[in-house]
Amino acid sequence: MAGLLCGALTARADLQLPVPNADAPIKISGEAAVRWQQGIVEVWVVRQCVIEQDNLTARADEAVLWVDRAASAGAAESRVTVYLE
């Protein structure tokens, strides 16, 4: 009787994403969007979304953005969480 030992292979890679200038404004555009309020957070679904900050650009067929304006109460900035698909 022969036995077969299978082990999970693991790989590690260091991924370094570019970091834009945090003081640069963020521009979000798209072909169409739907917006609603969910508690203190604004939710946006944007089709053909383009997000630009500094020299970086992200594009997606569809994006969901959660905008928390209360995260920076009194400041001009807002916290935005983005899901791109």
Backbone as CSV, one residue per row, in Angstrom:
resi,resn,N_x,N_y,N_z,CA_x,CA_y,CA_z,C_x,C_y,C_z
1,MET,0.847,-1.170,0.000,0.000,0.000,0.000,0.898,1.240,0.000
2,ALA,0.676,2.085,-0.938,1.487,3.288,-1.045,0.698,4.471,-0.504
3,GLY,1.356,5.323,0.188,0.701,6.514,0.739,1.151,7.753,-0.004
4,LEU,0.314,8.742,-0.019,0.623,9.987,-0.695,0.456,11.109,0.311
5,LEU,1.461,11.875,0.471,1.423,12.979,1.413,1.286,14.271,0.616
6,CYS,0.222,14.958,0.873,-0.018,16.233,0.191,0.037,17.338,1.224
7,GLY,0.781,18.324,0.958,0.861,19.465,1.859,0.475,20.724,1.118
8,ALA,0.014,21.682,1.868,-0.360,22.955,1.271,0.908,23.744,0.966
9,LEU,0.992,24.249,-0.213,2.119,25.075,-0.591,1.781,26.515,-0.262
10,THR,2.704,27.200,0.302,2.478,28.604,0.613,3.496,29.438,-0.139
11,ALA,3.074,30.578,-0.521,3.957,31.511,-1.214,3.805,32.869,-0.557
12,ARG,4.867,33.587,-0.523,4.825,34.913,0.079,5.401,35.891,-0.928
13,ALA,4.687,36.956,-1.099,5.166,37.998,-1.997,4.973,39.341,-1.317
14,ASP,5.933,40.189,-1.457,5.811,41.535,-0.930,5.207,42.412,-2.015
15,LEU,4.080,42.971,-1.702,3.362,43.813,-2.657,3.440,45.248,-2.175
16,GLN,3.946,46.106,-3.007,4.049,47.510,-2.649,3.201,48.321,-3.603
17,LEU,2.153,48.892,-3.068,1.258,49.720,-3.867,1.766,51.152,-3.875
18,PRO,1.548,51.875,-4.961,1.957,53.274,-5.001,1.125,54.084,-4.007
19,VAL,1.752,55.062,-3.416,1.072,55.898,-2.430,0.964,57.307,-3.001
20,PRO,-0.274,57.790,-3.185,-0.444,59.146,-3.713,-0.179,60.178,-2.624
21,ASN,-0.033,61.399,-3.021,0.087,62.512,-2.089,-1.234,62.622,-1.334
22,ALA,-1.212,62.424,-0.031,-2.434,62.422,0.780,-3.137,63.782,0.777
23,ASP,-2.411,64.844,0.458,-3.021,66.173,0.416,-3.702,66.469,-0.913
24,ALA,-3.475,65.609,-1.907,-4.077,65.817,-3.227,-5.570,65.485,-3.173
25,PRO,-6.398,66.270,-3.844,-7.836,65.968,-3.857,-8.133,64.673,-4.609
26,ILE,-9.240,64.063,-4.280,-9.698,62.848,-4.954,-10.856,63.232,-5.861
27,LYS,-10.775,62.827,-7.126,-11.841,63.094,-8.095,-12.489,61.766,-8.463
28,ILE,-13.805,61.679,-8.317,-14.554,60.470,-8.649,-15.568,60.828,-9.726
29,SER,-15.559,60.070,-10.825,-16.505,60.326,-11.907,-17.002,59.000,-12.457
30,GLY,-18.090,59.065,-13.224,-18.643,57.870,-13.830,-19.770,58.221,-14.768
31,GLU,-20.271,57.209,-15.483,-21.366,57.426,-16.434,-22.704,57.593,-15.744
32,ALA,-22.919,56.867,-14.645,-24.186,56.933,-13.925,-23.933,56.569,-12.471
33,ALA,-24.779,57.097,-11.581,-24.601,56.799,-10.161,-25.948,56.789,-9.455
34,VAL,-25.993,55.997,-8.395,-27.155,55.963,-7.503,-26.619,56.227,-6.104
35,ARG,-27.313,57.047,-5.331,-26.862,57.432,-4.001,-27.987,57.281,-3.003
36,TRP,-27.628,56.804,-1.800,-28.593,56.784,-0.697,-27.850,56.950,0.617
37,GLN,-28.595,57.302,1.636,-28.050,57.480,2.973,-28.297,56.217,3.781
38,GLN,-27.276,55.710,4.447,-27.410,54.527,5.300,-26.820,54.914,6.658
39,GLY,-27.689,55.363,7.547,-27.211,55.887,8.832,-26.433,57.160,8.596
40,ILE,-25.197,57.208,9.112,-24.370,58.403,8.916,-23.503,58.312,7.665
41,VAL,-23.624,57.220,6.936,-22.770,56.981,5.765,-23.565,57.169,4.475
42,GLU,-22.975,57.872,3.515,-23.542,57.955,2.164,-23.031,56.758,1.380
43,VAL,-23.903,56.109,0.643,-23.496,54.977,-0.198,-23.723,55.380,-1.647
44,TRP,-22.710,55.157,-2.472,-22.782,55.459,-3.894,-22.462,54.196,-4.680
45,VAL,-23.244,53.915,-5.701,-22.912,52.882,-6.681,-22.696,53.631,-7.993
46,VAL,-21.495,53.497,-8.541,-21.108,54.268,-9.724,-20.733,53.309,-10.849
47,ARG,-21.348,53.498,-12.020,-21.012,52.688,-13.195,-19.923,53.378,-14.005
48,GLN,-19.021,52.577,-14.581,-17.875,53.081,-15.349,-17.131,54.139,-14.510
49,CYS,-16.748,53.736,-13.332,-16.151,54.626,-12.339,-14.676,54.879,-12.626
50,VAL,-14.270,56.133,-12.444,-12.867,56.533,-12.529,-12.561,57.326,-11.262
51,ILE,-11.536,56.890,-10.543,-11.111,57.580,-9.323,-9.680,58.046,-9.547
52,GLU,-9.447,59.344,-9.349,-8.126,59.917,-9.567,-7.655,60.651,-8.320
53,GLN,-6.388,60.434,-7.969,-5.746,61.203,-6.914,-4.267,61.310,-7.253
54,ASP,-3.781,62.536,-7.265,-2.384,62.795,-7.588,-2.110,62.200,-8.966
55,ASN,-1.142,61.312,-9.103,-0.833,60.731,-10.416,-1.368,59.305,-10.546
56,LEU,-2.283,58.902,-9.682,-2.852,57.554,-9.722,-4.288,57.584,-10.220
57,THR,-4.655,56.554,-11.008,-6.009,56.427,-11.522,-6.473,54.988,-11.348
58,ALA,-7.697,54.819,-10.835,-8.312,53.492,-10.724,-9.587,53.519,-11.558
59,ARG,-9.816,52.461,-12.325,-11.003,52.360,-13.175,-11.728,51.055,-12.863
60,ALA,-13.068,51.105,-12.951,-13.857,49.894,-12.709,-15.169,49.986,-13.465
61,ASP,-15.676,48.829,-13.877,-16.996,48.796,-14.502,-18.056,49.267,-13.514
62,GLU,-17.872,48.890,-12.249,-18.814,49.311,-11.214,-18.058,49.484,-9.905
63,ALA,-18.463,50.453,-9.124,-17.820,50.708,-7.834,-18.883,51.010,-6.793
64,VAL,-18.590,50.633,-5.563,-19.426,51.009,-4.423,-18.546,51.840,-3.511
65,LEU,-19.043,53.008,-3.120,-18.305,53.898,-2.240,-19.133,54.178,-0.995
66,TRP,-18.482,54.073,0.150,-19.115,54.427,1.416,-18.411,55.678,1.910
67,VAL,-19.140,56.788,1.999,-18.564,58.078,2.372,-19.016,58.415,3.787
68,ASP,-18.049,58.493,4.688,-18.323,58.817,6.087,-17.838,60.232,6.357
69,ARG,-18.747,61.174,6.278,-18.376,62.569,6.500,-18.185,62.860,7.980
70,ALA,-18.804,62.070,8.850,-18.670,62.262,10.293,-17.305,61.826,10.810
71,ALA,-16.576,61.009,10.044,-15.263,60.527,10.482,-14.293,61.678,10.689
72,SER,-14.558,62.774,10.041,-13.687,63.938,10.172,-14.522,65.165,10.520
73,ALA,-15.319,65.032,11.550,-16.236,66.108,11.951,-15.497,67.442,12.039
74,GLY,-16.040,68.420,11.358,-15.461,69.750,11.371,-14.354,69.960,10.349
75,ALA,-13.864,68.906,9.755,-12.799,69.034,8.763,-13.389,68.978,7.354
76,ALA,-12.589,69.389,6.391,-13.050,69.376,5.001,-12.968,67.980,4.396
77,GLU,-12.214,67.077,5.032,-12.023,65.738,4.486,-13.119,64.788,4.953
78,SER,-13.304,63.730,4.194,-14.215,62.644,4.544,-13.467,61.331,4.386
79,ARG,-13.922,60.307,5.086,-13.326,58.980,4.930,-14.159,58.244,3.880
80,VAL,-13.498,57.683,2.873,-14.167,56.970,1.794,-13.601,55.554,1.710
81,THR,-14.487,54.571,1.763,-14.108,53.182,1.549,-14.646,52.797,0.182
82,VAL,-13.799,52.172,-0.647,-14.162,51.903,-2.042,-14.013,50.424,-2.354
83,TYR,-15.017,49.868,-3.046,-14.952,48.514,-3.595,-15.072,48.640,-5.105
84,LEU,-14.082,48.152,-5.833,-14.088,48.234,-7.300,-14.274,46.841,-7.880
85,GLU,-15.097,46.765,-8.909,-15.297,45.487,-9.597,-15.229,45.694,-11.080
